Amino acid sequence: MAEPKKYDTPLLDELEKGAFPSFVTEIKRMAERKPMAADLLGQLEKSYRDKIGYWKHGGLVGVMGYGGGVIGRYSAQNEEFPEVSHFHTLRVNQPSGWFYNTEKLLAGGAYVGIATHDSHLVWAGMSAIDRLQLDRDQYEFQMLLGVDPDLRKIILAEGHRLRVYVPFGRDWYPYSMRRLRENPSVARHVMRAMLPFSRPV
């Protein structure tokens, strides 16, 4: 087996300085003996430096409710980082010691993006924000354009910051299909937004 390459990762190193365990530490440990992990560090550092995501996505297995499954990822920099040219991740339920709920992250000072179209999770997030008396610039809600515009209006009416994602570019269709497989209830909102008599905001 080839000796793993060594990459300088000053930006990724910053992620090891917080109060929570860092994925960077685990990848570095693996990179000592696995070329794939070393190239992963190299590509991630380049992404942080260039402010560009160099992954192309393609779902292999639907991830129902984000509980578990295989997520296909393909490097757009495969000549520079050949060991991660086809890099698929297996998502499993986190061990209890590595699981943080939204309120714990917010209380720890993390900037949390509450990305959901589930109204129950939105209400739970709002309740946690109220209990912690957070300023509006300490978190944000996130939704996909065209999905549940009524819920989006409620979030904004309550004065919360909201980031709306718009799938675009060459790979918008496979990305959208993967999201629909992950959460089939999204299809109802998408169809409603496409109909001529619908007026999503």
Secondary structure, DSSP 8 states (H G I E B T S, - for coil): ---------HHHHHTTSSSS--HHHHHHHHHTT-HHHHHHHHHHHHHHHHT---EEE--SS--GGGSSEEE-EEETTTTTSGGGSB--EEE----GGG---HHHHHHTT--EEEE---HHHHHHHHHHHHHHT--GGGEEEEEETTS-HHHHHHHHHTT--EEEE---STTHHHHHHHHHHH-TTHHHHHHHHHSTT----
